[in-house]
Structure formats: C-alpha cells, structure tokens
Amino acid sequence: MPARLTIVGSINLDLVARTARLPRPGETVTDATFSQIPGGKGANQAVAAARLGAAVTMIGSVGDDDFARAALVELEAAGVDLSRLKRTAATTGVALITVDAAGENDIVVAPGANSELGPADVDLPDCDGVLCQLEIPLETVDHVAETAPGEFFLNAAPARGAVPAADLTIVNRFELEELTHRDGLIAVTHGAAGAILLDDGEEVARATPPPVQAVDGTAAGDAFTACLVVSLLEGLTREDALRRACAAGALAASRFGAQTSLPTAQEVDAVL
C-alpha cells in the first residue's frame, strides 16, 4: 500500500527566463529564452511525491484564470487528488525566475491566491502524514500542525522566523539560522555538499548526492523534501532516506524546470 501524503501549500505558475548570466542590480540582460512551467513549493512537492509512488492529496488555492489551468497540468498528470483545492477571484500565484548557464537562479514570488488559503479552507483527509511549506499564511500552517491526522512535516522555506514544531523540519543552511527552535528531527541541505540529519542538535546521519551536471536548481530542494518524507513514511532508515533524498535533489538539479525536472522512484533508485 503506498504512503498516503497530504500536502498543504502553494501552487504557482513559474515564468522562467534562461540567460547566460544573472543581471547585476539595475542591469538589463537580453537574448534570454522564456517558458511557463508549473511550480510553487507545495505543488512541486506534491508532484514529486506522486512520482515517487505516494498517494498524494493537494490542498491549495488558485484563481479562476489561465494561469491556474497551466499551473495544474503536472499535478493532474501525476494523479494528485485535487478535489480539495480552493478557487478564488485572486490571481493564481506566479514566480518570476531567472536561470543562468551554470544553473544558478533568482526567484521573486507574487503569491496571489496562495495568500487566501486560510485555516477554514483546509479539510485534511485521513493520511499517514501532512507536509507544509511557508508560501501560504503562517496561521494556516499552524492549524495544519495542530490538526494533522498523521505525522507533520515542515519544509520551513522561505524562512519566516517563528514556525510550529514538526516531526521533521527540513531547511537549507541559511533557513536553519532563522529557526526559533532546534528540537526534534531537522534535515539540513548543503547543496552539492549533500545533507545532514540532526536529532535534538546532534548529527545522526549524513549523505552526499551523486555527481551530476547542474542545469537548473529551481526544484532541487522540493525533490529532496518530497523524497525524504516519502522514504521515511515507507519505512526506510534515516540514513537510507537521506541518501535517497540527496539523489532525488541531484537529479532535479540536472534538468530544466521545476515540476518538469522531478524524478520518478525508478530514476532515483537507478542512480543509487
């Protein structure tokens, strides 16, 4: 039986410009290429988890516009349950992303409908675990933490200061500095250097990703997060789950786009 995961989070449409280098402040860089790709941390992680074999329900908020239709394409294709989505008059969230030839990126998010996902809009189904990020109102994240029927997982990104405690908190090295608590299980990503797992501040596991050619790091953290959560729900050891998550993140970084870059379980296991 697959792990049953509910994800409460953001749904965006990524507007991506690929350029040779990122502009400096005040500078215009031309000769870029443009594409529209479904994104948002919540949606990215939902698609990633579904491709990894979990039965996923997505709870989020979108507008009644063309951006929403484009933003939901990969969720629908991955078989994610979208019956609990909120539809609002606000514009669907968008992310403005610039990616350079080395795979580095700048991202600016206009949350739109994501800001209207309130606690009353969250109808959690029976499940093994619930995963949140911080691209929706913090009061909604707090509500989910208090009412999750299974384990509560939190990708505390982007950093927003005080966040609820979780069975597992996932952050990068910069977001770790913003955490107001260090208790419990915390996974910390370090990019190409891999990731570590801390239990009450003590390192209990460490893993490094397989070598890849970096193309676009946009959803690498989302692939890592989803794979770590799904692997733990499937009963893998902490060490094996962390190693698998690093592989998923590396594969995503080796491909262009957000949801279009997310690997399947077979691809992750093959690289391991």
Residue, then its C-alpha position, 0 to 999 in steps of 0.5 A: m500500500p503506498a504512503r498516503l501524503t497530504i500536502v498543504g501549500s502553494i501552487n504557482l505558475d513559474l515564468v522562467a527566463r534562461t540567460a547566460r548570466l544573472p543581471r547585476p542590480g539595475e542591469t538589463v540582460t537580453d537574448a534570454t529564452f522564456s517558458q511557463i512551467p508549473g511550480g510553487k513549493g507545495a505543488n512541486q512537492a506534491v508532484a514529486a511525491a506522486r512520482l515517487g509512488a505516494a498517494v498524494t492529496m493537494i490542498g491549495s488555492v488558485g484563481d479562476d484564470d489561465f494561469a491556474r489551468a497551466a499551473l495544474v497540468e503536472l499535478e493532474a498528470a501525476g494523479v494528485d487528488l485535487s478535489r480539495l483545492k480552493r478557487t478564488a477571484a485572486t490571481t493564481g500565484v506566479a514566480l518570476i525566475t531567472v536561470d543562468a548557464a551554470g544553473e544558478n537562479d533568482i526567484v521573486v514570488a507574487p503569491g496571489a491566491n496562495s495568500e487566501l488559503g486560510p485555516a477554514d479552507v483546509d479539510l485534511p483527509d485521513c493520511d499517514g502524514v501532512l507536509c507544509q511549506l511557508e508560501i501560504p499564511l503562517e496561521t494556516v500552517d499552524h492549524v495544519a500542525e495542530t490538526a494533522p491526522g498523521e505525522f507533520f512535516l515542515n519544509a520551513a522555506p522561505a524562512r519566516g522566523a517563528v514556525p510550529a514544531a514538526d516531526l521533521t523540519i527540513v531547511n537549507r543552511f541559511e533557513l536553519e539560522e532563522l529557526t526559533h527552535r532546534d528540537g526534534l528531527i531537522a534535515v539540513t541541505h548543503g547543496a552539492a555538499g549533500a545533507i545532514l540529519l540532526d536529532d535534538g542538535e546532534e548529527v545522526a546521519r549524513a549523505t552526499p548526492p551523486p555527481v551530476q551536471a547542474v542545469d537548473g536548481t529551481a526544484a532541487g530542494d522540493a525533490f529532496t523534501a518530497c523524497l525524504v518524507v516519502s522514504l521515511l513514511e515507507g519505512l526506510t532508515r534515516e540514513d537510507a532516506l537521506r541518501r535517497a533524498c540527496a539523489a532525488g535533489a541531484l537529479a532535479a538539479s540536472r534538468f530544466g524546470a521545476q515540476t518538469s525536472l522531478p524524478t520518478a522512484q525508478e530514476v532515483d533508485a537507478v542512480l543509487 
